[in-house]
Amino acid sequence: MNVTTGKRGTGTLVTVGAYVVLFLLGAVQGMIGSFQYSRTAGSVPVAALVSCAAILATCLLGAWAMRSVSGALLPGMAWILTSFVLSMPVSNGSVIITDTTPGKWYLYGGTLTVAVAVVLSFAGMSRIAGTRPR
């Protein structure tokens, strides 16, 4: 029992809820990006780049807010799962994410930014853990 609040396990419940919200946020970003990635300005796939920047920011802010690498990993995993499932062809032959330059920028760029965010959050958490007094 928590002495300050008089309740049991509310901290754990809030933490699990926050991780679920981060996972769902990554899935929603993957879903929106999968349908909007092809918007361009001239030959530059602007929407694909914005989607990559958005998932990078979500992962980094999630790690910062949760003070753990899992805060970056969960939205990143959800984004990758959602985006790659939506990029697979269905039985009637239609594909949501096509094999075009914006599609490649979206899938590969987003995957790379998720990996970068996880590595940066791991490095940041390692640095923070190394500077704490013992």
N, C-alpha and C positions, 0 to 999 in steps of 0.2 A: 504494500500500500504506500502510495506517495504521501509523505507527511505534509507537504505544502498545500496540496489540493484536496487530499482526502479521497482521490479517485484512483482506481487501478488501471494501468495500461493505457491511459489516454494519449500519452506521448507516443507509444508504439502505433496506436491507431492513426494518429495524425501523420506520422512518418510514412506508414504504408499508403495512406490516402494521397500524400504528396507524390510518392513514386508512381502511383496509378495515374494521377493527373499528368505527370511528365510523360509517361508512356502514351497516354491518349493524345497529348499535345503533339508528340512526334508522329503518331499515326494520322492525325488530322492534317498536319503539314505535308506529309507524304501524299495524302489523298488530294489535297488542293493542288499541290505542285504537279502531280501526275496529269491533271487535266489542264493546267495552265502553262506548262513548261514551254510551249511552242510560241508564245507571244514574243515577237522580236521588234527591235528598232533598227531597221535596215538589215544588216547581216548579223547583228549581235543578238544572241538569245538572252534578252534582258530578264525574262521571267525565270529562266533556268538559273541564272546567276543570283537573282534575288532569292530564289528558293534555297540555293546553297548557303547564302549568307544567313538566311533565317534559321536553318537547322543548325548552323555553326553557333549562332547566338543563343539558340535554345539550349544546346548541349552545354555550352560554357556557363550560361547563367544557371542552368539546372545543377551543375556541379558546384558552383559557387554557393547557391542557396542551400543545397543539401549537405555541403561540406564533405562530399565524397565523390569518387569517380563514378559511382552508380548513377548519380544525378545527370551525368553526361551520357552514360551508356544506355540507359533506358529509352530516352527519346530518340537517340540515334538508332537503336535496334528497331524501334517501332517504325521509324522513317524508312529504313532499309527494307524491312519486311513488307510494308505497305507498297512502297514504290516498285519493288521487284515483283511482287505478286500482280500488281496492276500492269506490269510490262510484259507479262506472259500472254501468249495468244490463247484465245478461247476456242471452243469447238467449231464455231461458225467462221473462224479465221480472222476476226477483228482483233486489233491490237490498240491499246490506249496510248502507250509510249512507243512511238515509231523509231525505226533505225535511221534517224536523221541527225544532223549536227546538234540541234537543240536537245534532242532526246539523249544523245551521248553526253552532252555537257551536264544535263540534269542528273542522269543516273551515276555516271562516273565522278562528276564533280561533287555531287552530294555525298556519295560514299567516301570520297577522299576527305571532304570537310568533316564528316562524322569521325573518321579515323584521326584527323588532326585535332579535333576537339577533345577526344578521349585521351590522346597522348598529352595535350596541353594541360588538361585537368589533372591527369596523373602526375605530371611534373609539378604542377602547382600544389597539389596535395602533399607531394613528397617534400617540397620546399617548406611548406607550412609545418609539416610534422618534424622536419629537421631543425627548425628554429624554436620550437617549444622548449621551455625550461624543463629539466627532468627532476 
